[in-house]
Amino acid sequence: MHPDDMEALRGIFRTEARELLMGMERAILMLESTQDPEVLKGLFRAVHTLKGNCLMMGFPDASELVHSVEDLLQMFVARTLPASASVVTLLLQSVDALRMLLGVPGEGRVAADVDPAVIQGRLMQTARAGGTAGEPPVLGKVRGVLPEALGELPAPERTLRVGLDRLDRLLDLTGEIAISRGRLTAMLEQAERHSPAELLEAHQETDRLYLDLQELVLKARLVPIGRAFQPFARTLWELGAATGKQVRLETGGEDVEVDTTVVELIRDPLTHLVRNAVDHGIELPGVRQARGKPPTGTLRIHARQEAGAIVVQVSDDGVGLNRERILQKARATGLLGPNEERDDAELFQLIFAPGFSTAERITELSGRGIGMDVVWRNIEMLRGSISIETREGAGTSFTLRLPLTLSIIEGFCVGVGEDTYVLPLENVFECVELPLEERGTGATGLLHLRGHALPYLRLREHFAAEGPRPERESVVIVGHGRDFRAGLAVDSLLGQAQTVIKPLSKLFQHLPGLSGSAILGTGRVALVLDVSSLLRSLLPRPFIRVA
Amino acid sequence: MSSSSSSSSSSATTLSQYLSFFLEDEEYALGILQVKEIIEYSAVTRIPGAPPWLRGVTNLRGSVLPVVDLAVKLGLPPGKVSRRACIVVVEGVLRGEKIVMGLLIDTIGQVLDFTPEELEPLPAFGTPIPIDFLTGMGRVGSKFVLLLDIGRILGSQELQVAEALRTTDPAFERLSKRGLP
């Protein structure tokens, strides 16, 4: 076989192995709590498939390891081995070892340092001993070495699974477009027999199909966000074991569909929030009981879709943020002056500062004050916003609001200088003409709207646009959710249009106020404004609301 | 297509092809394998807040192409856009990922074939642009054409974007200004 073909085969094998391992991990975690024979059967199938694949693709070590896992599972079936915590740990470590042997990335976790040979020995020993497994090796003690052959892995190909029915719809639609186009061509060849209205109608028919196709193609990129939540079952299990805390994971809204990039980018912030919640939020079982709470804490990760945005909420029912301690720490580190006061919203914002931590000691989990900074940065990068709600003693909830990165939006086009900008229609509330007395050159101003003073931003000045100043200016009243209203003064209102958002190049990814670009009917590129980040760059503090 | 282009050592042994173009009446050239295509300059949309060497974005058959003002990038006065202005589409690497971008140039020159003897090493100083951005010089008759190291030129962008970020992001500024021990 040609080496390239072999490499391609291995690529497919790795993608498959990655999914199998993820499934195994999930099933192993369920072993402890469920008696459902289907879980065990499913696990068996996954293990068996993996063993066959490993052998075929030339990973004898991995196949041997899988074989030992299979032996152990056999004992579960025969009920000679109970699913004790130590056996579950051992099985989870086997999954890590397999990931390493096969060169498959771990799911959002730092690759564990495990020595496959040690795991292999332990598995066989456990199987021989008939379940009296002794203490499994501690994670992180032995450092494994990647086999030579896997030293230089090619970057994994970015792939996406698309439902076959979606693909079929795409195919159907392409067929319909072909027919419709043929009809249009036939009509145009004998254009004199048809009225312009008929031709236009035929064209619009094709056009409609084409828009359907466009929408479907975009939808093909969408995946359920639940894929980003899956690894946390294991994370929580491990954190619980490490801290002696009992935490139950509750997830919701896994089927909310988001662009595949969101799933990739949201993993890190979520990991930090989950670790923080367990380490700082949720109390030890004894403490919880003393406070009249159930001994097992609950961590909820919930996703939902709100107009044009994905909202992901991570909440715990732990101690909540300690206002006093944050204030003290902020004063001690010089973030605030010795007698400086802040309202809750601004104070809690400080926990996102790099290096800020109120933990008394640094644990393996957290306390270095890096995590929240990472959360902040990543969410900023996705042009999202974070809000914190907390009640002392009752828990904390972080709400991440992420804009849809790639989609068709209803847009509202405005002209500024020589350029056209697109505002997401859901951010646009109304349009008014700028009163004569406000006509000027300032970058900002105040507008009287039905008895209220409304701040506005002149985009022409803000963006330093070129071109002659217009005769009249209009103000678009924009907002974000219920909380914010502001005006954007523009040269002209161009009206509503469906817009396909295209992500801007990586080069422009950090510019505040822009969320993407769209290609106009004229072939020019228009920029799509991100209203919330545009307003945020003007307002003294970001969107942080405290209950 | 290779985008790392410290190719002066390898090009010394083979016949190499370059595409030349003009900036400020000076002739520069790029390894021909680094050029994806050449398009006419039209309708570049300015990006507010972007650093000056980023001219904007344009529509390349339905995808959005960032356009770099090569002159500014090389430390020359900003490129004039005449009727003969073109965009040379090249591939660069940013944070380990390939990105396609356009270079704005004054006019396209020609395709040059250099034998190893016609390639000269760089002088210690005296070039109109920083020596870091060059891989060598090619002799055409009595004149010299400066050979650009596109990997270096575009590779230096990452830092500059980060710099631009620092000054435009108030949230970041606020947090960093207060400083933490």
Interface residues (C-beta under 8 A of the other chain):
Chain A: T333 G334 L335 F352 A353 P354 G355 F356 E380 D419 H462 F463 A464 A465 K502 L504 S505 K506 L507 F508 H510 L511 P512 G513 L514 S517 I519 T522 G523 R524 V525 A526 L527 R536 S537 P542
Chain B: A43 T45 R46 I47 P48 G49 A50 L54 G56 V57 T58 N59 G62 S63 V64 L65 P66 L94 R95 E97 I99 M101 Q157 V161 A164 L165 T168 D169 P170 A171 F172 L175 S176 R178 G179 L180 P181
